[in-house]
């Protein structure tokens, strides 16, 4: 299909983007063109635009992560936020 079976979408912070290491590890890089007076998009807006486009390309796309895997991922992620 248009969307690979395994896909990671990475967004950097609004202030500095993502790390050089993460940027170098990406197979593809996507830039959202801006028109008008805006210098940047809010990270949540950029994310929504990208995810929306993914679902337009593959409307039947769903993840296959179990609820247990999701819970573990959230726990690992949340501890890094503090």
C-alpha positions, 0 to 999 in steps of 0.5 A: 500500500501507500503507507508502510506496515510499520511507520513512525512519525516523529515531530520535533518541538516547536522551538528547536525541532528534533535532535540531529540524531533522530533527524539523521535516522529518518528515512523520509522527511516532510515539510509543511509549506506555509503561505502568508504571514505565519512563520510556523505551525503549532505542533498540534496543528502540524500533527493533525494535518499529517495524520489527516493526510495519512488517513486520506491516503489509507482510510482503513489504516489502524494500529495493531498495538494491544491495549497492554502494549499501549499501556506500557508505552504510555508508562515509559513515555510519561515517566520521561515527561516528568 
